[in-house]
Amino acid sequence: MKARVTVTLKNGVLDPQGKAIEGALGSLGFDGVGSVRQGKVFDVELTAGSEGEAQDKLKSMCEQLLANTVIEDYAITLVE
Amino acid sequence: MKARVTVTLKNGVLDPQGKAIEGALGSLGFDGVGSVRQGKVFDVELTAGSEGEAQDKLKSMCEQLLANTVIEDYAITLVE
């Protein structure tokens, strides 16, 4: 089973990396860029008996390792 | 207009960070994890006259700054 986990900063958490990208896009001449926020994506291949089991496993992986739930949100999408 | 740009390593490009996560998941007792590959996601807010114009702008941003097209692929999704 393949899944994509997307981890993004919660609203209100400062994102200096995103700000730097915003600045760089401005310097390159792109105008009309409002805000940029950077996150992470994990493509995970795993074996699981059912979609539900896979969701549970992935949720647990996010809580324990992939995301810092104090400042980050995560979203799990099963791809196939 | 809001868009999400997802940048992932091309197939065949080594991903040591992904490998480290794979190992860490194993140490935490998650079994059945095949492979993990890590990528980046950018949430961009921009003003554009039309969806097509936004797509063009974002494509150009990816080529010039957001992705290293030698080793990375990118995907653009307009969110709203």
N, CA and C atoms of all chains as a GROMACS GRO file, in nm:
protein
  480
    1MET      N    1   0.084  -0.119   0.000
    1MET     CA    2   0.000   0.000   0.000
    1MET      C    3   0.089   0.126   0.000
    2LYS      N    4   0.050   0.224  -0.079
    2LYS     CA    5   0.130   0.346  -0.082
    2LYS      C    6   0.053   0.460  -0.019
    3ALA      N    7   0.122   0.541   0.056
    3ALA     CA    8   0.054   0.653   0.121
    3ALA      C    9   0.141   0.777   0.112
    4ARG      N   10   0.076   0.891   0.114
    4ARG     CA   11   0.148   1.017   0.117
    4ARG      C   12   0.108   1.091   0.245
    5VAL      N   13   0.210   1.124   0.323
    5VAL     CA   14   0.186   1.200   0.447
    5VAL      C   15   0.238   1.341   0.426
    6THR      N   16   0.152   1.440   0.445
    6THR     CA   17   0.194   1.579   0.428
    6THR      C   18   0.197   1.647   0.565
    7VAL      N   19   0.310   1.703   0.599
    7VAL     CA   20   0.326   1.768   0.728
    7VAL      C   21   0.346   1.917   0.705
    8THR      N   22   0.259   1.999   0.763
    8THR     CA   23   0.269   2.144   0.743
    8THR      C   24   0.270   2.214   0.879
    9LEU      N   25   0.329   2.331   0.882
    9LEU     CA   26   0.330   2.410   1.006
    9LEU      C   27   0.189   2.457   1.037
   10LYS      N   28   0.154   2.458   1.166
   10LYS     CA   29   0.024   2.511   1.205
   10LYS      C   30   0.017   2.661   1.178
   11ASN      N   31  -0.104   2.710   1.160
   11ASN     CA   32  -0.123   2.854   1.143
   11ASN      C   33  -0.067   2.927   1.266
   12GLY      N   34   0.000   3.036   1.241
   12GLY     CA   35   0.050   3.116   1.352
   12GLY      C   36   0.194   3.081   1.389
   13VAL      N   37   0.242   2.966   1.343
   13VAL     CA   38   0.381   2.930   1.370
   13VAL      C   39   0.469   2.998   1.266
   14LEU      N   40   0.570   3.069   1.311
   14LEU     CA   41   0.659   3.140   1.219
   14LEU      C   42   0.730   3.043   1.126
   15ASP      N   43   0.748   3.084   1.001
   15ASP     CA   44   0.813   2.998   0.902
   15ASP      C   45   0.922   3.077   0.831
   16PRO      N   46   1.041   3.088   0.892
   16PRO     CA   47   1.148   3.168   0.833
   16PRO      C   48   1.190   3.117   0.695
   17GLN      N   49   1.185   2.985   0.676
   17GLN     CA   50   1.224   2.928   0.548
   17GLN      C   51   1.127   2.975   0.438
   18GLY      N   52   0.998   2.973   0.471
   18GLY     CA   53   0.898   3.022   0.376
   18GLY      C   54   0.919   3.169   0.344
   19LYS      N   55   0.950   3.248   0.448
   19LYS     CA   56   0.974   3.392   0.429
   19LYS      C   57   1.093   3.414   0.336
   20ALA      N   58   1.197   3.332   0.353
   20ALA     CA   59   1.316   3.345   0.268
   20ALA      C   60   1.281   3.316   0.123
   21ILE      N   61   1.196   3.214   0.102
   21ILE     CA   62   1.155   3.179  -0.034
   21ILE      C   63   1.074   3.293  -0.095
   22GLU      N   64   0.984   3.350  -0.014
   22GLU     CA   65   0.905   3.467  -0.056
   22GLU      C   66   0.997   3.578  -0.105
   23GLY      N   67   1.100   3.607  -0.025
   23GLY     CA   68   1.196   3.711  -0.060
   23GLY      C   69   1.268   3.678  -0.189
   24ALA      N   70   1.310   3.552  -0.202
   24ALA     CA   71   1.385   3.510  -0.320
   24ALA      C   72   1.299   3.520  -0.445
   25LEU      N   73   1.171   3.482  -0.432
   25LEU     CA   74   1.080   3.492  -0.548
   25LEU      C   75   1.065   3.637  -0.590
   26GLY      N   76   1.056   3.726  -0.490
   26GLY     CA   77   1.048   3.870  -0.518
   26GLY      C   78   1.171   3.918  -0.594
   27SER      N   79   1.290   3.876  -0.547
   27SER     CA   80   1.415   3.917  -0.612
   27SER      C   81   1.422   3.866  -0.755
   28LEU      N   82   1.361   3.750  -0.780
   28LEU     CA   83   1.364   3.693  -0.916
   28LEU      C   84   1.262   3.761  -1.009
   29GLY      N   85   1.184   3.854  -0.952
   29GLY     CA   86   1.091   3.929  -1.035
   29GLY      C   87   0.949   3.876  -1.038
   30PHE      N   88   0.920   3.779  -0.953
   30PHE     CA   89   0.782   3.731  -0.945
   30PHE      C   90   0.703   3.826  -0.856
   31ASP      N   91   0.603   3.894  -0.912
   31ASP     CA   92   0.523   3.980  -0.826
   31ASP      C   93   0.387   3.915  -0.801
   32GLY      N   94   0.318   3.965  -0.701
   32GLY     CA   95   0.188   3.909  -0.667
   32GLY      C   96   0.196   3.782  -0.584
   33VAL      N   97   0.314   3.756  -0.527
   33VAL     CA   98   0.327   3.640  -0.439
   33VAL      C   99   0.293   3.684  -0.297
   34GLY      N  100   0.186   3.629  -0.241
   34GLY     CA  101   0.144   3.666  -0.108
   34GLY      C  102   0.232   3.600  -0.004
   35SER      N  103   0.199   3.481   0.034
   35SER     CA  104   0.280   3.415   0.135
   35SER      C  105   0.323   3.278   0.085
   36VAL      N  106   0.437   3.234   0.136
   36VAL     CA  107   0.485   3.099   0.104
   36VAL      C  108   0.510   3.028   0.237
   37ARG      N  109   0.459   2.907   0.250
   37ARG     CA  110   0.490   2.828   0.369
   37ARG      C  111   0.540   2.692   0.324
   38GLN      N  112   0.649   2.649   0.388
   38GLN     CA  113   0.707   2.522   0.346
   38GLN      C  114   0.672   2.409   0.441
   39GLY      N  115   0.648   2.294   0.385
   39GLY     CA  116   0.621   2.175   0.466
   39GLY      C  117   0.698   2.057   0.412
   40LYS      N  118   0.665   1.940   0.464
   40LYS     CA  119   0.735   1.818   0.422
   40LYS      C  120   0.635   1.716   0.372
   41VAL      N  121   0.682   1.630   0.285
   41VAL     CA  122   0.595   1.524   0.237
   41VAL      C  123   0.672   1.392   0.245
   42PHE      N  124   0.604   1.287   0.290
   42PHE     CA  125   0.667   1.156   0.300
   42PHE      C  126   0.587   1.057   0.216
   43ASP      N  127   0.654   0.991   0.123
   43ASP     CA  128   0.588   0.885   0.049
   43ASP      C  129   0.628   0.753   0.113
   44VAL      N  130   0.530   0.687   0.173
   44VAL     CA  131   0.557   0.567   0.251
   44VAL      C  132   0.494   0.446   0.183
   45GLU      N  133   0.573   0.340   0.168
   45GLU     CA  134   0.518   0.213   0.120
   45GLU      C  135   0.508   0.122   0.239
   46LEU      N  136   0.390   0.067   0.264
   46LEU     CA  137   0.379  -0.022   0.379
   46LEU      C  138   0.280  -0.135   0.350
   47THR      N  139   0.298  -0.244   0.422
   47THR     CA  140   0.202  -0.354   0.408
   47THR      C  141   0.105  -0.346   0.524
   48ALA      N  142  -0.023  -0.362   0.492
   48ALA     CA  143  -0.127  -0.359   0.596
   48ALA      C  144  -0.245  -0.442   0.544
   49GLY      N  145  -0.317  -0.502   0.635
   49GLY     CA  146  -0.428  -0.589   0.597
   49GLY      C  147  -0.543  -0.512   0.532
   50SER      N  148  -0.565  -0.391   0.579
   50SER     CA  149  -0.678  -0.314   0.528
   50SER      C  150  -0.643  -0.166   0.525
   51GLU      N  151  -0.728  -0.087   0.461
   51GLU     CA  152  -0.703   0.058   0.456
   51GLU      C  153  -0.707   0.118   0.596
   52GLY      N  154  -0.799   0.068   0.677
   52GLY     CA  155  -0.813   0.118   0.813
   52GLY      C  156  -0.687   0.093   0.895
   53GLU      N  157  -0.633  -0.028   0.879
   53GLU     CA  158  -0.511  -0.062   0.952
   53GLU      C  159  -0.397   0.028   0.907
   54ALA      N  160  -0.388   0.050   0.776
   54ALA     CA  161  -0.282   0.136   0.723
   54ALA      C  162  -0.296   0.277   0.780
   55GLN      N  163  -0.419   0.330   0.781
   55GLN     CA  164  -0.444   0.464   0.837
   55GLN      C  165  -0.398   0.472   0.982
   56ASP      N  166  -0.433   0.368   1.061
   56ASP     CA  167  -0.396   0.367   1.202
   56ASP      C  168  -0.244   0.367   1.220
   57LYS      N  169  -0.178   0.280   1.140
   57LYS     CA  170  -0.032   0.271   1.147
   57LYS      C  171   0.031   0.406   1.114
   58LEU      N  172  -0.018   0.467   1.005
   58LEU     CA  173   0.040   0.594   0.960
   58LEU      C  174   0.017   0.704   1.062
   59LYS      N  175  -0.101   0.703   1.123
   59LYS     CA  176  -0.132   0.804   1.224
   59LYS      C  177  -0.032   0.792   1.339
   60SER      N  178  -0.011   0.668   1.379
   60SER     CA  179   0.081   0.644   1.489
   60SER      C  180   0.224   0.684   1.452
   61MET      N  181   0.265   0.658   1.326
   61MET     CA  182   0.398   0.702   1.280
   61MET      C  183   0.411   0.854   1.286
   62CYS      N  184   0.304   0.924   1.246
   62CYS     CA  185   0.306   1.071   1.248
   62CYS      C  186   0.321   1.122   1.389
   63GLU      N  187   0.241   1.065   1.480
   63GLU     CA  188   0.244   1.111   1.619
   63GLU      C  189   0.381   1.089   1.682
   64GLN      N  190   0.442   0.975   1.646
   64GLN     CA  191   0.567   0.937   1.712
   64GLN      C  192   0.692   0.991   1.645
   65LEU      N  193   0.689   1.005   1.513
   65LEU     CA  194   0.814   1.039   1.446
   65LEU      C  195   0.803   1.147   1.338
   66LEU      N  196   0.703   1.134   1.250
   66LEU     CA  197   0.706   1.217   1.129
   66LEU      C  198   0.670   1.363   1.154
   67ALA      N  199   0.581   1.388   1.250
   67ALA     CA  200   0.540   1.526   1.274
   67ALA      C  201   0.564   1.565   1.419
   68ASN      N  202   0.593   1.691   1.440
   68ASN     CA  203   0.599   1.747   1.574
   68ASN      C  204   0.462   1.811   1.598
   69THR      N  205   0.375   1.738   1.667
   69THR     CA  206   0.234   1.780   1.673
   69THR      C  207   0.213   1.908   1.755
   70VAL      N  208   0.316   1.955   1.821
   70VAL     CA  209   0.304   2.082   1.894
   70VAL      C  210   0.293   2.197   1.792
   71ILE      N  211   0.372   2.189   1.687
   71ILE     CA  212   0.374   2.300   1.590
   71ILE      C  213   0.331   2.259   1.449
   72GLU      N  214   0.309   2.128   1.428
   72GLU     CA  215   0.279   2.084   1.291
   72GLU      C  216   0.148   2.005   1.283
   73ASP      N  217   0.081   2.019   1.170
   73ASP     CA  218  -0.035   1.936   1.138
   73ASP      C  219   0.008   1.830   1.038
   74TYR      N  220  -0.064   1.718   1.034
   74TYR     CA  221  -0.034   1.621   0.930
   74TYR      C  222  -0.161   1.574   0.861
   75ALA      N  223  -0.147   1.532   0.736
   75ALA     CA  224  -0.259   1.478   0.660
   75ALA      C  225  -0.213   1.350   0.593
   76ILE      N  226  -0.296   1.247   0.599
   76ILE     CA  227  -0.259   1.117   0.542
   76ILE      C  228  -0.350   1.089   0.422
   77THR      N  229  -0.290   1.054   0.310
   77THR     CA  230  -0.368   1.016   0.191
   77THR      C  231  -0.320   0.881   0.143
   78LEU      N  232  -0.409   0.785   0.135
   78LEU     CA  233  -0.370   0.655   0.077
   78LEU      C  234  -0.376   0.669  -0.074
   79VAL      N  235  -0.265   0.633  -0.140
   79VAL     CA  236  -0.257   0.653  -0.285
   79VAL      C  237  -0.308   0.529  -0.358
   80GLU      N  238  -0.272   0.411  -0.310
   80GLU     CA  239  -0.324   0.287  -0.372
   80GLU      C  240  -0.318   0.173  -0.274
   81MET      N  241  -0.523   3.351  -0.502
   81MET     CA  242  -0.527   3.212  -0.542
   81MET      C  243  -0.428   3.132  -0.457
   82LYS      N  244  -0.469   3.014  -0.414
   82LYS     CA  245  -0.378   2.933  -0.334
   82LYS      C  246  -0.334   2.811  -0.413
   83ALA      N  247  -0.209   2.775  -0.400
   83ALA     CA  248  -0.161   2.659  -0.473
   83ALA      C  249  -0.069   2.577  -0.383
   84ARG      N  250  -0.064   2.451  -0.411
   84ARG     CA  251   0.031   2.365  -0.340
   84ARG      C  252   0.127   2.305  -0.442
   85VAL      N  253   0.255   2.325  -0.417
   85VAL     CA  254   0.359   2.269  -0.504
   85VAL      C  255   0.428   2.156  -0.428
   86THR      N  256   0.429   2.038  -0.486
   86THR     CA  257   0.495   1.924  -0.421
   86THR      C  258   0.619   1.887  -0.500
   87VAL      N  259   0.732   1.885  -0.432
   87VAL     CA  260   0.860   1.855  -0.496
   87VAL      C  261   0.912   1.723  -0.440
   88THR      N  262   0.932   1.626  -0.528
   88THR     CA  263   0.980   1.495  -0.482
   88THR      C  264   1.103   1.455  -0.561
   89LEU      N  265   1.186   1.371  -0.501
   89LEU     CA  266   1.304   1.322  -0.571
   89LEU      C  267   1.263   1.230  -0.685
   90LYS      N  268   1.335   1.236  -0.796
   90LYS     CA  269   1.308   1.145  -0.907
   90LYS      C  270   1.341   1.002  -0.867
   91ASN      N  271   1.275   0.909  -0.933
   91ASN     CA  272   1.309   0.768  -0.910
   91ASN      C  273   1.456   0.745  -0.941
   92GLY      N  274   1.519   0.666  -0.857
   92GLY     CA  275   1.658   0.633  -0.882
   92GLY      C  276   1.755   0.725  -0.811
   93VAL      N  277   1.706   0.840  -0.765
   93VAL     CA  278   1.793   0.930  -0.690
   93VAL      C  279   1.796   0.884  -0.544
   94LEU      N  280   1.915   0.865  -0.490
   94LEU     CA  281   1.928   0.818  -0.352
   94LEU      C  282   1.867   0.919  -0.255
   95ASP      N  283   1.802   0.867  -0.150
   95ASP     CA  284   1.736   0.952  -0.052
   95ASP      C  285   1.778   0.909   0.089
   96PRO      N  286   1.896   0.956   0.132
   96PRO     CA  287   1.948   0.914   0.263
   96PRO      C  288   1.855   0.952   0.378
   97GLN      N  289   1.788   1.066   0.364
   97GLN     CA  290   1.696   1.112   0.469
   97GLN      C  291   1.579   1.013   0.482
   98GLY      N  292   1.526   0.971   0.368
   98GLY     CA  293   1.419   0.873   0.367
   98GLY      C  294   1.464   0.741   0.429
   99LYS      N  295   1.586   0.700   0.395
   99LYS     CA  296   1.641   0.575   0.450
   99LYS      C  297   1.652   0.584   0.602
  100ALA      N  298   1.695   0.702   0.651
  100ALA     CA  299   1.708   0.721   0.796
  100ALA      C  300   1.572   0.710   0.864
  101ILE      N  301   1.469   0.765   0.800
  101ILE     CA  302   1.334   0.758   0.856
  101ILE      C  303   1.286   0.613   0.858
  102GLU      N  304   1.314   0.542   0.748
  102GLU     CA  305   1.280   0.399   0.741
  102GLU      C  306   1.341   0.324   0.860
  103GLY      N  307   1.470   0.350   0.884
  103GLY     CA  308   1.540   0.285   0.994
  103GLY      C  309   1.478   0.321   1.128
  104ALA      N  310   1.446   0.449   1.144
  104ALA     CA  311   1.389   0.496   1.270
  104ALA      C  312   1.253   0.433   1.295
  105LEU      N  313   1.173   0.420   1.188
  105LEU     CA  314   1.040   0.357   1.204
  105LEU      C  315   1.058   0.211   1.246
  106GLY      N  316   1.157   0.144   1.186
  106GLY     CA  317   1.186   0.006   1.225
  106GLY      C  318   1.222  -0.003   1.373
  107SER      N  319   1.309   0.089   1.418
  107SER     CA  320   1.351   0.088   1.559
  107SER      C  321   1.234   0.113   1.652
  108LEU      N  322   1.136   0.190   1.604
  108LEU     CA  323   1.020   0.219   1.688
  108LEU      C  324   0.920   0.103   1.691
  109GLY      N  325   0.950  -0.002   1.613
  109GLY     CA  326   0.865  -0.121   1.616
  109GLY      C  327   0.760  -0.126   1.507
  110PHE      N  328   0.766  -0.034   1.411
  110PHE     CA  329   0.672  -0.042   1.299
  110PHE      C  330   0.726  -0.143   1.199
  111ASP      N  331   0.655  -0.252   1.177
  111ASP     CA  332   0.702  -0.345   1.075
  111ASP      C  333   0.616  -0.333   0.950
  112GLY      N  334   0.665  -0.390   0.842
  112GLY     CA  335   0.591  -0.384   0.716
  112GLY      C  336   0.609  -0.250   0.644
  113VAL      N  337   0.710  -0.172   0.687
  113VAL     CA  338   0.735  -0.047   0.616
  113VAL      C  339   0.834  -0.075   0.503
  114GLY      N  340   0.790  -0.055   0.380
  114GLY     CA  341   0.876  -0.083   0.265
  114GLY      C  342   0.977   0.027   0.247
  115SER      N  343   0.939   0.131   0.176
  115SER     CA  344   1.034   0.239   0.155
  115SER      C  345   0.971   0.371   0.197
  116VAL      N  346   1.057   0.464   0.235
  116VAL     CA  347   1.012   0.599   0.268
  116VAL      C  348   1.095   0.695   0.184
  117ARG      N  349   1.028   0.788   0.121
  117ARG     CA  350   1.102   0.893   0.048
  117ARG      C  351   1.047   1.028   0.090
  118GLN      N  352   1.139   1.119   0.117
  118GLN     CA  353   1.095   1.249   0.166
  118GLN      C  354   1.101   1.355   0.058
  119GLY      N  355   1.002   1.441   0.057
  119GLY     CA  356   0.999   1.552  -0.037
  119GLY      C  357   0.959   1.680   0.034
  120LYS      N  358   0.933   1.783  -0.044
  120LYS     CA  359   0.898   1.913   0.012
  120LYS      C  360   0.764   1.958  -0.043
  121VAL      N  361   0.696   2.040   0.035
  121VAL     CA  362   0.571   2.094  -0.013
  121VAL      C  363   0.572   2.246   0.014
  122PHE      N  364   0.524   2.322  -0.083
  122PHE     CA  365   0.517   2.467  -0.067
  122PHE      C  366   0.374   2.512  -0.085
  123ASP      N  367   0.321   2.582   0.014
  123ASP     CA  368   0.188   2.641  -0.001
  123ASP      C  369   0.208   2.786  -0.038
  124VAL      N  370   0.168   2.819  -0.160
  124VAL     CA  371   0.194   2.952  -0.214
  124VAL      C  372   0.062   3.026  -0.235
  125GLU      N  373   0.058   3.149  -0.186
  125GLU     CA  374  -0.057   3.235  -0.214
  125GLU      C  375  -0.013   3.336  -0.318
  126LEU      N  376  -0.083   3.345  -0.428
  126LEU     CA  377  -0.042   3.442  -0.530
  126LEU      C  378  -0.164   3.502  -0.598
  127THR      N  379  -0.143   3.620  -0.655
  127THR     CA  380  -0.251   3.681  -0.732
  127THR      C  381  -0.223   3.658  -0.879
  128ALA      N  382  -0.326   3.617  -0.951
  128ALA     CA  383  -0.312   3.593  -1.095
  128ALA      C  384  -0.449   3.613  -1.158
  129GLY      N  385  -0.448   3.658  -1.284
  129GLY     CA  386  -0.573   3.686  -1.353
  129GLY      C  387  -0.657   3.562  -1.378
  130SER      N  388  -0.591   3.452  -1.404
  130SER     CA  389  -0.664   3.330  -1.438
  130SER      C  390  -0.589   3.208  -1.385
  131GLU      N  391  -0.655   3.093  -1.388
  131GLU     CA  392  -0.590   2.970  -1.343
  131GLU      C  393  -0.468   2.938  -1.430
  132GLY      N  394  -0.484   2.962  -1.559
  132GLY     CA  395  -0.374   2.934  -1.652
  132GLY      C  396  -0.252   3.019  -1.622
  133GLU      N  397  -0.279   3.148  -1.594
  133GLU     CA  398  -0.168   3.238  -1.562
  133GLU      C  399  -0.098   3.193  -1.434
  134ALA      N  400  -0.178   3.151  -1.334
  134ALA     CA  401  -0.122   3.105  -1.208
  134ALA      C  402  -0.035   2.982  -1.232
  135GLN      N  403  -0.085   2.887  -1.312
  135GLN     CA  404  -0.009   2.766  -1.344
  135GLN      C  405   0.125   2.802  -1.409
  136ASP      N  406   0.120   2.895  -1.505
  136ASP     CA  407   0.243   2.936  -1.574
  136ASP      C  408   0.344   2.997  -1.478
  137LYS      N  409   0.293   3.087  -1.392
  137LYS     CA  410   0.380   3.153  -1.293
  137LYS      C  411   0.444   3.048  -1.203
  138LEU      N  412   0.362   2.955  -1.153
  138LEU     CA  413   0.411   2.855  -1.059
  138LEU      C  414   0.513   2.763  -1.126
  139LYS      N  415   0.487   2.728  -1.251
  139LYS     CA  416   0.579   2.642  -1.325
  139LYS      C  417   0.715   2.711  -1.335
  140SER      N  418   0.710   2.838  -1.366
  140SER     CA  419   0.833   2.914  -1.380
  140SER      C  420   0.906   2.925  -1.245
  141MET      N  421   0.830   2.942  -1.135
  141MET     CA  422   0.891   2.945  -1.000
  141MET      C  423   0.960   2.813  -0.970
  142CYS      N  424   0.896   2.702  -1.008
  142CYS     CA  425   0.953   2.570  -0.982
  142CYS      C  426   1.084   2.554  -1.058
  143GLU      N  427   1.081   2.590  -1.186
  143GLU     CA  428   1.200   2.573  -1.270
  143GLU      C  429   1.316   2.657  -1.219
  144GLN      N  430   1.283   2.778  -1.171
  144GLN     CA  431   1.389   2.871  -1.132
  144GLN      C  432   1.435   2.859  -0.989
  145LEU      N  433   1.344   2.820  -0.898
  145LEU     CA  434   1.383   2.825  -0.757
  145LEU      C  435   1.339   2.705  -0.673
  146LEU      N  436   1.212   2.665  -0.688
  146LEU     CA  437   1.158   2.570  -0.590
  146LEU      C  438   1.211   2.427  -0.607
  147ALA      N  439   1.237   2.387  -0.731
  147ALA     CA  440   1.282   2.250  -0.753
  147ALA      C  441   1.415   2.248  -0.826
  148ASN      N  442   1.495   2.149  -0.799
  148ASN     CA  443   1.616   2.124  -0.876
  148ASN      C  444   1.578   2.018  -0.978
  149THR      N  445   1.548   2.062  -1.100
  149THR     CA  446   1.486   1.970  -1.197
  149THR      C  447   1.581   1.861  -1.247
  150VAL      N  448   1.709   1.871  -1.209
  150VAL     CA  449   1.800   1.762  -1.245
  150VAL      C  450   1.765   1.636  -1.165
  151ILE      N  451   1.732   1.655  -1.039
  151ILE     CA  452   1.707   1.538  -0.953
  151ILE      C  453   1.566   1.537  -0.896
  152GLU      N  454   1.488   1.641  -0.918
  152GLU     CA  455   1.355   1.648  -0.856
  152GLU      C  456   1.242   1.667  -0.957
  153ASP      N  457   1.128   1.610  -0.927
  153ASP     CA  458   1.005   1.635  -1.002
  153ASP      C  459   0.918   1.730  -0.922
  154TYR      N  460   0.831   1.804  -0.991
  154TYR     CA  461   0.737   1.887  -0.915
  154TYR      C  462   0.596   1.870  -0.968
  155ALA      N  463   0.500   1.892  -0.880
  155ALA     CA  464   0.359   1.885  -0.919
  155ALA      C  465   0.289   2.007  -0.862
  156ILE      N  466   0.205   2.069  -0.943
  156ILE     CA  467   0.136   2.192  -0.902
  156ILE      C  468  -0.014   2.163  -0.890
  157THR      N  469  -0.073   2.197  -0.776
  157THR     CA  470  -0.217   2.182  -0.760
  157THR      C  471  -0.275   2.316  -0.717
  158LEU      N  472  -0.371   2.367  -0.790
  158LEU     CA  473  -0.439   2.489  -0.746
  158LEU      C  474  -0.545   2.450  -0.645
  159VAL      N  475  -0.539   2.512  -0.528
  159VAL     CA  476  -0.631   2.473  -0.421
  159VAL      C  477  -0.762   2.551  -0.430
  160GLU      N  478  -0.751   2.680  -0.455
  160GLU     CA  479  -0.873   2.761  -0.472
  160GLU      C  480  -0.842   2.886  -0.553
   0.00000   0.00000   0.00000
